[in-house]
Amino acid sequence: MHRRLVVVLAVSMLCGLAVAGRASAVMAAAGSVVAVPVAAAPGTEYVPGELLVEFRAQEATSALRAAVRTRGADMVRALPATGADPGCRLVLVRSATLTTGALAASLARDPAVVRTCPNYLRRIDAAVPDDPGLVDQWGLLQVRAPQAWQTSTGSSDVVVADIDTGVDVLHPDLAANLWRNPGEIPGNGIDDDHNGYVDDVYGIDAVNHTSAPTDDMGHGTHTAGIMAAVAGNATGVAGVAPGVRVMALKFINAYGWGTDAEAIACIDYAVREKLDHGVNVVAINASWGWFNRDLFLRDAISRAGDAGIVFCASAGNDAMSNDRLPHYPASYSCSNIIAVAATGPGDRLAGFSDWGARTVDLGAPGESILSTLPTTALGYDEEDGPMYGSWDGTSVAAPFVTGAVALLAAAHPGDTMKRRIARILSTVQRVPALRGRCVTGGRLDIAAALGSGPTTGDVTPPQTTVLGCDDLWHSRSVELRFVAVDEHGGSGVAATVWRIHGGPWQVGTSAIVPAPSRTKAAYVVDYRSRDKAGNVEATRSCTVLIDTTQPIHANVPGVPLPASPVFVDLPRGRADHDVYQVALQAGQSLRVVAGGLPARAFVLSLYPPQTQSLGWVPRVASSVDGDTGAVLSYCAPQSGTYYLDVRVSGRPSACRLDWAIFAAGVDVTPPTVSAVGAGDDGEFESWFNRPVPLSFLADDGAMGSGVAAVQWSDDGGVTWTVGTHLTVDAPGDQSNDGVHVVLYRASDQAGNVSQPSSCAVAIDTAGPVTQAWGPVRPVRRGRVATIGFKVRDLSTYVWAQLVVRSVATGRTVRTMSLGWSWAGEPGPGSSADRVALRCTMAPGSYEVLIAGLTHDVAGNLPRSTVCRRVLRVR
């Protein structure tokens, strides 16, 4: 079995990181200068004990720090000078003893304070399905990006800021299109451009306060690929604006949540790079949000607008109207915001998408959007391939619009920000599903936004390219997509027609070549396009090869392995693997490399001689797709016929096998390496409240050349450290709490390097926060009362005990074990439940608390227990 690390996006918050707060807002009179404590609305989420505070500028830093300390709090850090209204200073304040509401009320009495606001949390607006395959980039076709590329593919001078979970800076489809800070010398440990960040080559990580925006979740890499994946490199996918640069700004952690303080820091970084260093930042992509309204975040977005930066925000995935329940930041009334809903194939509104006739501007593709994924990120099954995947959400719709802004900036550099927004909103393709659901009533049309050519004077026909046609034999139906483009200055494509094997012509941009039963044939598909000036392209053809006569060999002994290379095409709905025979002599080594389409999901396994069933005999070697494909290397200890199993996971696609056999004594097999001390990859029993030492054990086998070095990485593979030991620290200030993914690999004396493996170390040094509440009305003695309770913690489960105390005497009169209570997926989340309590106590008032023997799986005792409502027995 292959080990899996999967992140489920949190829909609720764990209270080890955030608690809900309630307070009343005190509104200032018009024109007066009054400190206004802005508290959370019921049910909203923020970091407990943290507050964004705006001070008057004339106050010295030492005076501000002293004022904060007198109220039982500390000044965590000052946000950049541009992080507040003109003439004011914005700082992040934290208290370990006061609640957020109490801290806000205390600071509101300080005459130096102008405004305060909780440090709200924001989540990414995404869901994760699995729909791989290059032909599935339907969104690019629907918004007419290929037609727009006839006018512009972007410019390296144009930069979009992706404020998200970071970006995989090593991804082969993104590396060339990442923004690199021209004022920074990498690796010298100096803030060369004096912007407050050391070695901020690609951007910043506001979560961990570093300059390496490593993506430990996957979402940021996915949105970056939608905007600007490299095109024309025969690798993976293409972005909407494949010629622009992406600035990586991380404010969301591995659980899919980030705070407003970090979001503001990222926004202001982009603004300062534009205003102070001349970086042409034209748009910010914000594929995240939540329901709370933070004036400081709104002010930061407005500052970006003042700098001429468009702010593209996802509308949210709650299937609700933002007119009634605003989703921020998309619902802020800032002139530079474009709020984006999600549409599916056929221009229907996605079932999960938020909408709003007054608050959402337009729709864009947001279902099954194929894009880049990090090579080491959580959030996908490693057997499905680490490089590409399809996601849903308004968060994948917003980057389409961000990319469109970038194309406009390259094609029309003299335009103002407002003109770019107007070009996009005034040229949408109006569709019935969006009528009354968004301001424009339409879906993004990038080609129209860049401007269509004249219908007169055009004498050149369009050119059509077909996607999905190759030289491989298929054992299933084949989907083709036709992409037609008119030349620069042309009149635009009017229609595309196609036919299969001389059949009737049909209009459309996609075709299904069906796979008939027990037939082997070559099907000729003809296609052509016509432009708006009436020019018709000469008919072109492609051939689709389909063979349904041969069964897929699901059981041994399989068939002899053909000469290299071998082409494998595994169908959907039939056996999911092929088995081949390969003869090896003792000491010989077999090396097999599997490569396929961008969304490849192949597993290679090798079984020993005399294997009768793949389900009962352990394999002797295996490999899952990595960043270089699935690579299997094995040195045979005995002579015989081995069995190579080629298996597909998820959607099938074509695969090429390159293989070779090496003579005895030639080492082509990398060492095996394992990690000791990490637990079970963050599952139930694997949380620690203490430092966790890891040891890495490597073995090159009896016939190998010997282990040369072991390396590990704790930053997603950006840097590697040589060594066999690593300790994941667990400081008492909770600064290192969370799930840490550690990569490790080994090399041998022959130069073979193993594929990186991973283990997870889950650190939790804070106890759970709990609350319980009794019924509103008194309960008769002997009757059953329904007690509600909520458990919040960074880890997944909490052992809970209900404690009933007399209000009069303070004594415990009843305890009840609640067992292991679900506290939500790891991350800011919570779980609520109910328990029936028979009231056999004497009449009186009682507190109901989740306390006593309560503890989380890391062994932490509860930090606080809250009784929201006293239980009255009569």
Secondary structure, DSSP 8 states (H G I E B T S, - for coil): ----------SS-BTTT-B----------TT----EE----TT--EEEEEEEEEEETTS-HHHHHHHHHTTT-EEEEE--GGGSSTTEEEEEEE-SSS-HHHHHHHHHT-TTEEEEEEEEEEEE--B------GGG-HHHHHTTHHHHTTT----TT-EEEEEES---TT-TTTGGGB---TT--TTS-S-TT-SS-TT-SSEEETTTTBS----SSSHHHHHHHHHH---SSSSS---SSTTSEEEEEE---TTSEEEHHHHHHHHHHHHHHHHHH---EEEEEE-EEBS---HHHHHHHHHHHHTT-EEEEE--SSSSBTTTS--BTTTS--TTEEEEEEEETTTEE-TT--B-TTT--EEEE-SSEEEE--SS-SSS-GGG-SSEEEEBSHHHHHHHHHHHHHHHHHH-TT--HHHHHHHHHHT-EE-GGGTTTSSS-EE--HHHHH----SSS-----EEEEES--SSEESS-EEEEEEEE--TT---EEEEEEEETT---EESSEEEE---TT-EEEEEEEEEEEETTS-B---EEEEEEEE-SS----STT-EE--SSSEEEE--TTS--EEEEEEEE-TT-EEEEEEEESTT--EEEEEE-TT---TTTS--SEEEE-BTTBEEEEEE-SS-EEEEEEEEE-SS--EEEEEEEEE-TT------EEEEES--STTSTT-EESS-EEEEEEEE--TTS--EEEEEEESSTTSS-EE-SEEEE---TTSTT-EEEEEEEEEEETT--B---EEEEEEE--S--EEEEE--SS-B-TTSEEEEEEEEE-SSSEEEEEEEEEETTT--EEEEEEEEEEE--SSSSB-EEEEEEEE--S-SEEEEEEE-TT-EETT----SEEEEEE-EEE-
